């Protein structure tokens, strides 16, 4: 799978697509944090505030990673967020479904984004005026 990277700078189209995935994922993760808090309150568990704070922190980290996609560590943060979303399944089991959806989108954007960046690079070279 060409384009599946874990560290390094991404092409312009790729990082834009990955940032969009992370921005959308932040909303789903925040709603997951609200659900985790609600479950903890209903069970009279003392972890309601902790679930809300950790889930909200992960949602904010999604936004930070989306902003960092231009740098070399952005894609690494994105992968860590995908793992953390799957880890949230321990508290809210349906976060597994959210994790599958966004991890699939993440991989798709990395692979197809790399392909589109290469096509744009080739097109730019073909349409460049010949040097004299």
C-alpha positions in Angstrom: 0.0 0.0 0.0 1.9 3.0 -1.3 1.2 6.1 0.7 0.6 4.4 4.0 3.0 6.3 6.2 3.5 6.6 9.9 5.9 9.6 10.1 6.9 12.3 7.8 5.5 15.1 5.7 2.5 14.5 3.5 1.6 16.0 0.2 -0.7 19.0 0.1 -3.8 17.1 -0.9 -3.1 14.2 1.5 -2.7 16.4 4.6 -5.8 18.4 3.8 -7.9 15.2 3.5 -6.4 13.7 6.7 -7.0 17.0 8.6 -10.7 16.9 7.5 -11.0 13.3 8.8 -9.5 14.3 12.2 -11.8 17.4 12.4 -14.8 15.2 11.9 -13.5 12.6 14.2 -13.2 15.2 17.0 -16.9 15.7 16.9 -17.7 12.0 17.2 -15.1 11.5 20.0 -16.6 14.4 21.9 -20.1 12.9 21.6 -18.6 9.6 22.8 -17.2 11.4 25.8 -20.7 12.7 26.6 -22.1 9.2 26.3 -19.4 7.8 28.6 -20.2 10.5 31.2 -23.9 9.7 30.9 -23.3 5.9 31.4 -21.1 6.6 34.4 -23.7 8.9 36.0 -26.4 6.3 35.4 -24.3 3.6 37.0 -23.4 5.9 40.0 -19.8 5.5 39.1 -17.4 8.1 40.3 -15.6 8.3 37.0 -18.1 10.5 35.2 -16.0 13.6 35.2 -12.8 11.7 34.3 -14.5 10.2 31.3 -15.7 13.6 30.1 -12.3 15.2 30.6 -10.3 12.4 28.9 -12.8 12.2 26.0 -12.8 16.0 25.6 -9.0 16.0 25.7 -8.9 13.4 23.0 -11.4 15.5 20.9 -9.1 18.6 21.4 -6.1 16.4 20.4 -7.9 15.5 17.2 -8.1 19.3 16.4 -4.4 19.8 17.3 -3.4 16.9 15.1 -5.5 18.2 12.2 -3.6 21.5 12.6 -0.3 19.7 12.8 -0.8 17.7 9.6 1.6 20.0 7.7 4.5 18.9 9.9 6.2 15.6 10.1 4.6 14.6 13.5 1.0 15.2 12.3 0.5 11.8 10.7 2.0 10.1 13.8 -0.5 12.0 16.0 -3.2 10.9 13.7 -2.3 7.3 14.1 -2.2 7.6 17.9 -5.7 9.2 17.8 -6.9 6.2 15.8 -5.5 3.8 18.5 -7.0 5.9 21.3 -10.4 5.9 19.6 -10.3 2.1 19.6 -9.2 2.1 23.2 -12.3 4.1 24.1 -14.2 0.9 23.3 -13.4 -0.2 26.9 -15.8 2.4 28.2 -18.3 2.9 25.3 -18.5 -0.3 23.2 -19.9 1.5 20.1 -16.8 3.6 19.9 -15.4 0.5 18.2 -17.7 1.2 15.3 -16.6 4.9 15.3 -13.0 3.7 15.3 -13.5 1.4 12.4 -15.2 4.1 10.3 -12.6 6.8 11.0 -9.6 4.4 10.7 -10.9 3.3 7.3 -11.3 6.9 6.3 -7.8 7.7 7.6 -6.2 4.9 5.7 -8.2 5.7 2.5 -7.1 9.4 2.7 -3.5 8.4 3.2 -3.4 6.0 0.3 -5.6 7.8 -2.2 -4.2 11.2 -1.2 -0.7 10.0 -2.0 -1.9 8.8 -5.4 -3.6 12.1 -6.1 -0.5 14.0 -5.0 1.6 12.0 -7.4 -0.8 12.6 -10.3 -0.8 16.3 -9.6 3.0 16.3 -9.5 3.2 14.5 -12.8 0.6 16.8 -14.4 2.5 19.9 -13.2 5.7 18.5 -14.8 4.0 17.8 -18.1 2.4 21.2 -18.3 5.5 23.1 -17.4 7.1 25.1 -20.2 10.2 23.5 -21.7 13.4 25.1 -20.5 15.6 26.7 -23.1 
